[in-house]
Structures are given as C-alpha cells and as structure tokens.
C-alpha cells in the first residue's frame, strides 16, 4: 500500500518530508484499519499550531480469495482520492 501526497498548502512554512508506510508484508483485510504517518518539517514555522492542507491518493492492490478453498481468484489495483 502506498500513499502519495500532493498539493500541500500551508501558510505556516510546513514541508512534507515523507511518509512512514506499512511494512511490505502487512495486509489490510476487509473492514480493518491501518495507519500511514506523514512526516512534516516545521523548523521554518513560527506558528504555535501550524496547519497543512493536503490532497492524498491511496493506491492498493486488491486480491480476491475464495473463502472455502483459499484459492487466489485474481488481483487488481485500486485508487482512492480524498481532498
């Protein structure tokens, strides 16, 4: 799973330095939550509570599995965007 951040908008001089993704072997099963963290550099900011507005896109590989036989039925890429 990958999160791509673009269009970072701030008036507080925050900079996106990177993300801390899930481990490559981690899986997210249906209806589960996992977290990806965004690393921000606020060294140039003088604001007490700086803010940042971002656009993000989540790209994941979906693998369908037969519940009874545990056979892999195929995979496909899926993307979700949120402002």
N, C-alpha and C positions, 0 to 999 in steps of 0.2 A: 504494500500500500504506500502511496506517495501523496503528499500534499504540496501543491505548488502555490506560492503566494505571489500575487502581482498587484499593481496599483496601490501600493502602500501610501496612504495620505495622512500627513501629520503636520501640525503647526508647532510641534514641540521638539523637532530635530531627532526623532527616534529613527533608527535604522534597523531593518531586518537583517540579521546576521546569518540565520539558518534555521533549521528545524531538527528536532530530535524525533526520528521516526520510530515506528515499531520495529522490533527485530525482524529480520528477513523470514525467519521460520514461524513467527507469530501468525495466528489465524484469527479472523473475526467470524464467528458463527452468527447465523441469523438472530437478530434481536439482541445482540451483545454490544457493549460499548468498549472502546479502547481509546486512548488519548495519544495525540501527537502534540508536541510542545513547540512553540515558536520562540526563537532566541532573538531578543531585541537588545540593541546597544543604546543606552540612554546617556552615555558620557557627555554628549554635546547638549543635553537638555537641562534647562534650569527650572522646569516646572516641577512642582511637588508631586502631582499626579498626572504625568504625561499620558496622552491617549494617541491611539493609532487606529485608523480605519483601513481594513484590508479587504481585498477580494481573494477568494480562495477556490481552488478546484481540487477535488478528491478523485483520484484515479485508482480503481481497484480491479483486480482480476476475480471474476465470479466463476466458481467451479460448482457445477451441479453434480450431486451424488445420489445414486439410488439408495434409499434408506434400507431396504431389505438386503440387497446384495453388496452394498458398499462400492459398487462399480462407479467409475468416473464417467459421467454422461456428456462431458464436454465443458469447455471454458470459454469465456468471452470477457472483454474489457468493458468497464462501465465508468462513466464520469458523472460527478455531481458538482455543480457550481452553486455558490452562495455569496451574496454581497453583504 
